[in-house]
Amino acid sequence: MLPQRSAESRVTNTTTMPHTDAVVVLTTVANPIEGEMLIRGLLDRRLIACGTMLPGARSLYRWEGRIADESETVLLLKTRSAVLHALEAAFADLHPYKVPELLALSASSGLEKYVAWINAETSLSLS
């Protein structure tokens, strides 16, 4: 049996995190080398605060009338909604795919220090 927490400890653990405009953008590339190039380009333009590469993904999809089965690297790009239009424009320049995935998943809340870091590392000016 687990020890019971006091009412005081339950109250402190139920505080909510502040609202944020942080988003996680999902995209895929063929391999980690392409992923690193894209992430570095987006970091240079200050459009993302962080890019995480998840190699070893396998994507099955319909493309040009056939079913494709490809190895890919998934990228998780941490940014904020205010720069999504600039990020879309940068994808046109930097992303290696003809039709890149760009899905922005809103974060309804987040750790205040982490969200502040995302805001500090991303620029609202068009790069």
C-alpha positions in Angstrom: 0.0 0.0 0.0 1.3 3.5 -0.9 1.5 6.1 1.8 -1.2 8.7 1.7 -0.1 12.2 0.8 -1.3 15.1 3.0 -4.0 17.5 1.7 -1.3 20.2 1.6 0.9 18.2 -0.8 -2.0 17.4 -3.1 -2.9 21.1 -3.3 0.6 22.1 -4.3 0.7 19.5 -7.0 -2.5 20.7 -8.7 -1.3 24.1 -9.7 -1.6 24.8 -13.4 1.1 25.9 -15.7 0.8 29.2 -17.6 -0.9 29.3 -21.0 1.6 29.5 -23.9 1.7 30.0 -27.6 4.4 27.3 -27.8 4.0 24.7 -30.6 5.7 21.6 -31.6 6.0 21.2 -35.3 6.3 17.7 -36.8 8.1 17.1 -40.0 10.1 14.2 -41.6 13.2 14.0 -43.7 15.0 11.1 -45.3 17.8 10.8 -42.8 19.6 12.4 -39.9 22.0 14.4 -42.2 19.0 16.1 -43.8 17.5 16.6 -40.4 20.6 18.3 -39.0 20.9 20.6 -42.0 17.2 21.6 -41.7 17.4 22.2 -38.0 20.6 24.2 -38.2 19.1 26.4 -40.9 16.0 27.0 -38.8 18.1 27.8 -35.7 20.2 30.2 -37.8 17.0 32.0 -38.8 15.8 31.9 -35.1 12.6 30.3 -36.2 12.9 27.4 -33.7 14.4 27.1 -30.2 15.2 23.4 -30.5 15.0 20.6 -33.0 14.9 17.0 -31.9 15.7 14.2 -34.3 14.1 10.8 -34.0 15.8 8.5 -36.6 14.6 5.1 -37.4 11.0 5.9 -38.3 9.2 4.0 -41.1 6.5 5.8 -43.1 4.0 4.1 -45.4 2.0 6.5 -47.5 0.4 6.9 -50.9 2.5 9.0 -53.3 2.0 9.5 -57.1 -0.3 6.5 -57.4 1.6 3.9 -55.4 2.2 2.9 -51.8 5.6 4.1 -50.6 7.4 2.4 -47.7 10.4 4.6 -46.6 12.8 5.0 -43.7 12.7 8.5 -42.4 13.8 10.7 -39.5 11.1 12.5 -37.5 11.8 16.0 -36.4 10.2 17.7 -33.5 10.7 21.5 -33.8 9.9 23.6 -30.7 8.8 27.1 -31.5 5.8 29.4 -31.1 2.7 30.0 -33.1 3.7 33.6 -33.9 6.5 32.4 -36.2 4.6 29.7 -38.1 4.2 31.8 -41.3 8.0 32.5 -41.4 8.6 28.8 -40.7 6.4 27.9 -43.6 8.4 30.2 -45.9 11.7 28.8 -44.6 10.5 25.3 -45.4 10.1 26.3 -49.0 13.8 27.3 -49.0 15.3 24.6 -46.7 13.2 21.5 -46.6 14.3 18.8 -49.0 10.9 17.3 -49.7 8.5 18.5 -52.5 5.6 18.4 -50.1 7.0 18.6 -46.6 5.0 17.7 -43.5 4.4 20.7 -41.4 2.0 20.0 -38.6 1.9 22.4 -35.7 0.6 20.9 -32.4 -0.3 23.6 -29.9 0.9 23.3 -26.3 -1.9 24.6 -24.1 0.5 25.1 -21.2 4.1 24.4 -20.4 6.8 24.8 -17.8 7.2 28.6 -17.4 11.0 28.6 -17.7 11.0 26.3 -20.8 8.3 28.5 -22.5 10.3 31.6 -21.7 13.4 30.0 -23.2 11.4 29.2 -26.5 10.2 32.8 -26.6 13.7 34.1 -26.0 15.3 31.9 -28.7 12.8 32.6 -31.5 12.5 35.8 -33.4 9.3 37.6 -34.5 11.0 39.4 -37.3 11.0 37.7 -40.7 14.3 36.2 -41.4 
